Amino acid sequence: MATFKAIRIDKAEKGTTAALVQFDEADLMEGDVTVRVEWSTLNYKDGLAVTGKAPVVRRFPMIAGIDFAGTVEHSSHPRWKTGDRVICNGWGLGETHLGAYAEKARVKGDWLVRLPDGISARDAMAIGTAGYTAMLAVLALEHHGLSPSKGPVVVTGAAGGVGSVATAILSKLGYHVIASTGRVSEAGYLRDLGAAEVIDRNELSGPAKPLAKERWAGGVDSVGSTTLANLLSMTRYRGAIAACGLAAGMDLPTSVAPFILRGVCLLGIDSVMCPIELREIAWKRLVTDLESGKLSEITYEISLDGVIEAGHKILAGQVRGRIVVKIS
Ligand code: NDP
């Protein structure tokens, strides 16, 4: 029986355990496409899954990992054939469906996006869910009508994965980017990515007033809680904030004042169940709107046996930019 290396999450008496094991191919779940996984990545959610700090995993045993890039080995799906290069992000990978930290994955062909021309499988995972979510946030702001002429944009959690990619994309598009970070020592890194200003996240983490001085026309928030509430209360008339994350908390202690007195919009961003048509647009835009040089500056590489340790680091806010995981 064929086996392959995988990071398996099991239920324990208290919480869960994670270990690098040999996984039996016969135990892969149903799907019409089998992929040889070459690269994966580590997102905040992967950190939650491998450490068991939040109930991300909802089926046991589970292979963790929410993103992969690789090559189709077998397919009975009309769109895919052996040798096609593909990307998969979300759709319950690593949560309800056996995931990406494995040499093989079997998934629904409808979940896959073709690896765009111009980027490698490694680059696609350097972008990963974090980068593709940042692009979804930029697309949502554009759909709302935001453009560089409308004013500055703020990015919170700027030294993290979503924040780093959002900063790089928005600056390439010509926006004046205000990067908010708890790691002011990373100001040089953020300026290299294109931030015009770097602010201390403490400025945005206290209780929010219903309305405060208008500071930006839009923003990308990966932090939530009082930070998102402050972003909303400081957004210019008819501006918008794209909410992606909850690094500081799930709550949102705000009021209706920004919405009904300034016409501010709160745009929700979900990468997991995002329709395939929008994914394809996002991935095409990532090829043109994210400089590959900047992507390599923000990326570092680990192998499967480093994933669990890196999972602890990302939750402790010690990861800068993006991590790629070399699988095979
Ligand atoms: P990272 O850990 O790479 O980045 C998160 C950043 O948030 C940190 O680097 C830090 O930035 C900041 N941060 C962490 N803790 C706090 C805190 N207590 N208060 C304020 N800021 C804090 O994670 P990702 O970029 O992968 O993900 C970011 C968020 O987005 C997560 O909550 C994740 O779950 C969510 N997410 C949501 C998706 C969706 O589909 N909606 C998809 C992908 C991610 P700094 O050091 O610069 O302050």
Residues whose N, C-alpha, C, O or C-beta is under 5 A from the ligand:
A	BS01	NDP	N43 Y44 K45 T129 A130 T133 G157 A158 A159 G160 G161 V162 G163 S180 T181 G182 R183 R201 S222 V223 C244 G245 L246 A247 A248 I269 D270 S271 V272 I314 G317 V319 G321
